[in-house]
């Protein structure tokens, strides 16, 4: 009987829900610390003091990004070669160079070139197609040229009257639409067909229907590139993904006006850059919601001085330390015990125990045969 009771108690204890462990609140201010790649003894001492008196989040800014390459210059060079081949009536070579320029412009979303240069690529392709008896392709390129540069005019000394007449006919058939571009976060730079048109939200009136190139850039977000096919007036909503922590820290260095948003994305009170200075000293640059701050640390600074610098980093006593948000516990709805396997297990144990214990309790000193047990006294 005792074994069944013990088994029943153990099963209930194993199935009982346990409360999740609670993490203690963070009392120290959170600091995003960017260490130098090549420091000295003073920078190491400053970084150690900051780590002792603050909750530090190590951030490694990305190395200086190499320029992806002069794509704009490459496109212009290919356009120049295609133009020369067209003038010298080498149509096949001209078509090849112009197609290369157009392909590179599409892959780069027209960044690095102007809308007029993009229109010129389509214009010379239209001239080549018209000279090689491809009127349908010529009309398509003329539509694209007017789409990117509606006020395009032809030089009468270069292009034939037939091409000028075809251009005016396509211009008369152009249809336009109005666009509104909004981004999250707001204030992103909008590059439309290779030309920066302002910061979101922006309105683009009178855009020709068809394919356009859109690039949205924000210091705290990853750039977003899209090919937009305009069919009617519309409102575009673009959500930009936050950039990695290292890129956000690098962006805040040059854009302190985005301190509040950047610190919120990083989840810290202050961003700190520790850099070496002349004569083995260090420079501590910090950025908080109250603004930027610069502290010069001489070589051989005392521990008290380093402690004072480390504790004064948040810079704005009105801003409380970052603490984790407490999740609201939802009230659990009453559930039926029959849904759980351990409830049926416990019920089975009880039934088995009762089936064994009841006969033992009713036996009352009798042997299994039912005859009374008589003890003889010698």
C-alpha positions as CSV (number, residue, x, y, z in Angstrom):
1,X,0.0,0.0,0.0
2,X,2.8,2.4,0.9
3,X,4.4,1.8,-2.5
4,X,1.3,2.8,-4.3
5,X,0.9,6.0,-2.2
6,X,4.6,6.9,-2.8
7,X,4.2,6.3,-6.6
8,X,1.1,8.5,-6.7
9,X,2.8,11.3,-4.8
10,X,5.9,11.2,-7.1
11,X,3.8,11.3,-10.2
12,X,1.9,14.3,-9.0
13,X,5.1,16.1,-8.1
14,X,6.6,15.4,-11.5
15,X,3.6,16.7,-13.4
16,X,3.1,19.9,-11.3
17,X,3.9,23.1,-13.3
18,X,6.9,25.0,-12.2
19,X,7.1,28.8,-12.3
20,X,9.6,30.2,-14.9
21,X,12.8,31.6,-13.3
22,X,12.7,35.4,-13.0
23,X,15.7,37.4,-14.2
24,X,16.8,40.1,-11.8
25,X,16.2,43.7,-13.0
26,X,19.2,45.4,-14.5
27,X,20.2,48.3,-12.3
28,X,23.3,49.4,-14.3
29,X,23.0,51.6,-17.4
30,X,23.6,49.8,-20.6
31,X,26.5,51.0,-22.7
32,X,27.4,50.1,-26.3
33,X,31.2,50.1,-26.3
34,X,33.2,50.3,-29.5
35,X,36.8,49.4,-28.8
36,X,39.7,50.5,-31.0
37,X,41.4,47.9,-33.3
38,X,44.8,49.1,-32.2
39,X,44.7,50.6,-28.7
40,X,47.2,51.3,-25.9
41,X,47.4,50.9,-22.2
42,X,45.2,53.9,-21.5
43,X,42.4,52.7,-23.8
44,X,42.5,49.3,-22.2
45,X,42.3,50.8,-18.7
46,X,39.4,53.0,-19.8
47,X,37.5,50.1,-21.4
48,X,38.1,47.9,-18.3
49,X,36.7,50.7,-16.0
50,X,33.6,51.1,-18.2
51,X,33.0,47.4,-18.1
52,X,33.2,47.4,-14.3
53,X,30.7,50.2,-13.7
54,X,28.3,49.6,-16.5
55,X,26.4,46.9,-18.3
56,X,28.5,46.7,-21.4
57,X,27.4,45.5,-24.8
58,X,30.4,45.0,-27.1
59,X,29.9,46.4,-30.6
60,X,32.4,46.0,-33.4
61,X,31.9,48.6,-36.1
62,X,32.4,47.2,-39.6
63,X,35.7,48.1,-41.3
64,X,35.8,50.9,-43.7
65,X,33.7,49.7,-46.6
66,X,35.4,49.6,-49.9
67,X,33.8,51.5,-52.8
68,X,31.8,49.0,-54.8
69,X,33.3,50.3,-58.0
70,X,32.6,53.3,-60.3
71,X,29.5,51.8,-61.8
72,X,28.4,55.2,-63.0
73,X,31.7,55.7,-64.8
74,X,31.5,52.3,-66.4
75,X,28.0,53.0,-67.7
76,X,29.1,56.3,-69.1
77,X,32.1,54.7,-70.8
78,X,29.9,52.1,-72.4
79,X,27.4,54.7,-73.5
80,X,30.2,56.7,-75.1
81,X,31.5,53.7,-77.0
82,X,28.0,52.8,-78.2
83,X,27.5,56.4,-79.4
84,X,30.7,56.4,-81.3
85,X,29.9,53.0,-82.9
86,X,26.5,54.4,-83.9
87,X,28.1,57.4,-85.6
88,X,30.5,55.2,-87.5
89,X,27.6,52.9,-88.5
90,X,28.9,49.9,-86.6
91,X,25.4,49.0,-85.5
92,X,26.1,45.5,-84.0
93,X,28.9,46.9,-81.8
94,X,26.8,49.8,-80.8
95,X,23.9,47.5,-79.8
96,X,26.3,45.4,-77.8
97,X,27.8,48.3,-75.8
98,X,24.4,49.9,-75.2
99,X,22.9,46.7,-74.0
100,X,25.8,46.3,-71.5
101,X,25.3,49.8,-70.3
102,X,21.5,49.1,-69.9
103,X,22.1,45.8,-68.1
104,X,24.5,47.4,-65.6
105,X,22.1,50.3,-65.0
106,X,19.3,47.9,-64.2
107,X,21.5,45.8,-61.8
108,X,22.6,49.0,-60.0
109,X,19.0,50.4,-59.9
110,X,20.3,53.4,-61.9
111,X,22.5,54.6,-59.0
112,X,25.4,56.7,-60.1
113,X,23.9,58.0,-63.3
114,X,21.4,60.7,-64.1
115,X,17.9,60.2,-65.6
116,X,19.1,61.9,-68.8
117,X,22.0,59.5,-69.2
118,X,19.6,56.6,-68.6
119,X,17.2,58.1,-71.3
120,X,20.1,58.5,-73.7
121,X,20.9,54.7,-73.5
122,X,17.3,53.9,-74.6
123,X,17.4,56.7,-77.2
124,X,20.5,55.3,-79.0
125,X,19.1,51.8,-78.7
126,X,16.0,53.1,-80.4
127,X,18.1,54.7,-83.1
128,X,20.0,51.4,-83.7
129,X,16.8,49.4,-83.8
130,X,15.2,51.8,-86.3
131,X,18.3,51.7,-88.5
132,X,18.2,47.9,-88.5
133,X,14.5,47.7,-89.3
134,X,13.1,46.8,-85.8
135,X,10.3,49.4,-85.4
136,X,8.6,47.6,-82.5
137,X,11.7,47.5,-80.4
138,X,12.5,51.1,-81.3
139,X,9.1,52.2,-80.0
140,X,9.7,50.4,-76.7
141,X,13.0,52.1,-76.2
142,X,11.5,55.5,-77.1
143,X,8.8,55.0,-74.5
144,X,11.5,54.2,-71.9
145,X,13.6,57.2,-72.8
146,X,10.5,59.5,-72.3
147,X,9.7,57.7,-69.1
148,X,13.0,58.6,-67.5
149,X,13.4,62.0,-69.1
150,X,10.0,63.4,-70.3
151,X,11.6,66.7,-71.7
152,X,14.0,64.8,-74.0
153,X,14.8,66.7,-77.2
154,X,16.7,65.4,-80.2
155,X,19.6,67.0,-82.0
156,X,18.6,67.6,-85.6
157,X,22.2,67.3,-86.8
158,X,22.5,63.8,-85.3
159,X,19.2,61.9,-85.5
160,X,17.1,61.4,-88.6
161,X,13.7,63.1,-89.1
162,X,12.1,59.6,-88.9
163,X,13.3,59.1,-85.4
164,X,12.2,62.6,-84.3
165,X,8.8,62.0,-85.7
166,X,8.5,58.6,-83.9
167,X,9.6,60.3,-80.7
168,X,6.9,63.0,-80.9
169,X,4.2,60.3,-81.5
170,X,5.3,58.4,-78.5
171,X,5.4,61.5,-76.4
172,X,1.7,62.2,-77.3
173,X,0.8,58.8,-76.0
174,X,2.5,59.1,-72.6
175,X,0.3,58.7,-69.6
176,X,1.2,59.9,-66.1
177,X,0.4,59.2,-62.5
178,X,1.1,60.7,-59.1
179,X,3.0,58.8,-56.4
180,X,3.4,59.3,-52.7
181,X,6.3,57.5,-51.0
182,X,6.4,56.9,-47.3
183,X,9.1,55.0,-45.3
184,X,9.4,53.4,-41.9
185,X,11.4,54.9,-40.3
186,X,10.6,58.3,-41.9
187,X,13.2,60.6,-43.2
188,X,14.9,58.1,-45.6
189,X,16.6,59.5,-48.7
190,X,14.6,58.6,-51.8
191,X,16.5,58.1,-55.1
192,X,14.1,57.9,-58.0
193,X,15.6,56.8,-61.4
194,X,19.1,57.7,-60.3
195,X,18.1,61.2,-58.9
196,X,17.6,62.0,-55.3
197,X,14.2,63.6,-54.9
198,X,14.1,64.3,-51.2
199,X,13.5,62.6,-47.9
200,X,10.3,60.6,-47.2
201,X,7.5,61.3,-47.2
202,X,7.8,62.7,-50.7
203,X,5.3,63.3,-53.6
204,X,6.2,62.6,-57.2
205,X,3.7,64.2,-59.5
206,X,3.4,63.4,-63.3
207,X,5.4,60.2,-63.4
208,X,5.2,58.3,-66.7
209,X,3.6,54.9,-66.5
210,X,6.0,51.9,-66.7
211,X,9.1,50.7,-64.9
212,X,11.1,52.9,-62.6
213,X,14.0,52.4,-60.2
214,X,13.6,53.3,-56.5
215,X,16.3,53.3,-53.8
216,X,15.6,54.2,-50.1
217,X,18.5,54.9,-47.8
218,X,18.5,55.6,-44.0
219,X,21.5,55.9,-41.7
220,X,20.0,53.4,-39.3
221,X,18.5,50.9,-41.8
222,X,19.7,48.7,-44.6
223,X,19.1,50.2,-48.0
224,X,16.1,49.0,-49.9
225,X,16.0,48.8,-53.7
226,X,12.9,48.2,-55.8
227,X,11.8,48.2,-59.4
228,X,8.4,49.9,-59.4
229,X,6.0,49.5,-62.3
230,X,3.7,52.5,-62.3
231,X,0.2,51.8,-63.5
232,X,-1.9,54.3,-61.6
233,X,-1.6,56.9,-58.9
234,X,-0.7,55.2,-55.6
235,X,0.8,55.5,-52.2
236,X,3.9,53.4,-51.6
237,X,4.7,52.2,-48.0
238,X,8.3,51.0,-47.6
239,X,9.5,49.4,-44.4
240,X,13.3,49.4,-44.0
241,X,14.9,46.7,-41.9
242,X,17.2,47.9,-39.1
243,X,20.9,47.8,-39.9
244,X,23.3,45.5,-37.9
245,X,24.5,46.9,-34.6
246,X,28.0,47.7,-35.9
247,X,26.6,49.8,-38.8
248,X,24.2,51.6,-36.4
249,X,27.1,52.6,-34.2
250,X,29.1,53.8,-37.2
251,X,26.1,55.8,-38.5
252,X,25.5,57.5,-35.1
253,X,29.1,58.7,-35.2
254,X,28.3,60.9,-38.2
255,X,24.6,61.4,-37.6
256,X,24.1,62.4,-33.9
257,X,20.7,63.8,-34.7
258,X,19.4,60.2,-34.8
259,X,20.6,59.4,-31.3
260,X,17.2,58.7,-29.8
261,X,16.2,56.3,-32.6
262,X,19.6,54.6,-32.7
263,X,19.9,54.1,-28.9
264,X,16.4,52.6,-29.0
265,X,17.4,50.1,-31.7
266,X,20.5,49.2,-29.7
267,X,18.7,49.0,-26.4
268,X,21.3,51.1,-24.6
269,X,21.6,54.4,-22.8
270,X,24.8,55.6,-24.4
271,X,27.2,54.7,-27.2
272,X,30.9,55.0,-26.3
273,X,33.9,55.1,-28.7
274,X,37.3,54.7,-27.0
275,X,40.2,55.8,-29.2
276,X,43.9,56.3,-28.7
277,X,45.3,59.8,-28.7
278,X,48.8,61.3,-28.8
279,X,51.3,60.5,-26.1
280,X,49.6,57.2,-25.2
281,X,46.4,58.9,-24.0
282,X,42.8,58.1,-24.9
283,X,39.8,60.0,-26.1
284,X,36.3,58.9,-24.9
285,X,33.5,60.0,-27.2
286,X,30.0,59.3,-26.0
287,X,26.5,59.9,-27.4
288,X,23.4,59.9,-25.3
289,X,20.0,61.4,-25.6
290,X,21.3,64.6,-24.1
291,X,23.9,64.9,-26.9
292,X,27.5,64.1,-27.7
293,X,30.3,64.4,-25.2
294,X,34.1,64.2,-25.5
295,X,36.5,63.4,-22.6
296,X,40.3,63.5,-22.9
297,X,42.1,60.9,-20.7
298,X,45.8,61.5,-20.0
299,X,48.2,58.6,-19.8
300,X,48.6,57.1,-16.3
301,X,45.2,58.3,-15.1
302,X,44.3,57.2,-11.6
303,X,41.7,54.5,-10.9
304,X,39.5,57.2,-9.2
305,X,39.6,59.3,-12.4
306,X,38.7,56.3,-14.6
307,X,35.9,55.4,-12.2
308,X,34.5,58.9,-12.4
309,X,34.6,58.9,-16.2
310,X,33.0,55.4,-16.4
311,X,30.1,56.4,-14.0
312,X,29.4,59.7,-15.8
313,X,28.9,58.1,-19.3
314,X,25.1,58.1,-19.4
315,X,25.3,61.8,-19.3
316,X,21.6,62.4,-18.7
317,X,20.4,61.7,-15.2
318,X,16.8,62.2,-16.2
319,X,17.0,59.1,-18.4
320,X,16.6,55.9,-16.3
321,X,18.6,52.8,-17.0
322,X,17.3,50.5,-19.6
323,X,15.3,47.7,-17.9
324,X,13.7,44.7,-19.5
325,X,10.0,45.0,-20.1
326,X,7.8,42.8,-18.0
327,X,5.5,40.7,-19.9
328,X,1.9,40.8,-18.9
329,X,0.7,37.4,-17.7
330,X,-2.4,36.3,-19.4
331,X,-5.1,34.7,-17.2
332,X,-5.3,31.1,-18.1
333,X,-8.7,29.8,-18.9
334,X,-9.9,26.9,-16.8
335,X,-9.1,23.6,-18.5
336,X,-10.5,20.2,-18.1
337,X,-8.3,17.7,-16.3
338,X,-9.3,15.0,-18.8
339,X,-7.0,16.7,-21.4
340,X,-3.8,15.7,-19.6
341,X,-2.2,12.3,-19.7
342,X,-0.9,12.6,-16.1
343,X,-4.5,13.0,-14.8
344,X,-5.5,9.7,-16.3
345,X,-2.3,8.1,-14.9
346,X,-3.1,9.4,-11.4
347,X,-6.6,8.1,-11.7
348,X,-5.4,4.7,-12.8
349,X,-3.0,4.6,-9.9
350,X,-5.8,5.5,-7.5
351,X,-8.1,2.8,-8.9
352,X,-5.3,0.1,-8.7
353,X,-4.5,1.1,-5.2
354,X,-8.1,1.0,-4.2
355,X,-8.6,-2.4,-5.8
356,X,-5.6,-3.8,-3.8
357,X,-6.2,-2.0,-0.5
358,X,-10.0,-2.7,-0.2
359,X,-9.7,-6.5,-0.1
360,X,-6.8,-6.3,2.3
361,X,-8.8,-4.0,4.6
362,X,-11.9,-6.3,4.6
363,X,-10.0,-9.5,5.3
364,X,-9.9,-8.6,9.0
365,X,-7.6,-11.4,10.3
366,X,-9.1,-14.2,8.1
367,X,-7.0,-16.5,5.9
368,X,-7.8,-16.6,2.1
369,X,-10.1,-19.6,2.7
370,X,-12.5,-17.6,4.9
371,X,-12.0,-19.7,8.0
372,X,-11.1,-17.9,11.3
373,X,-7.6,-18.2,12.4
374,X,-7.4,-19.9,15.9
375,X,-4.2,-19.8,17.9
376,X,-3.9,-22.6,20.3
377,X,-2.4,-21.9,23.7
378,X,-0.1,-24.6,25.0
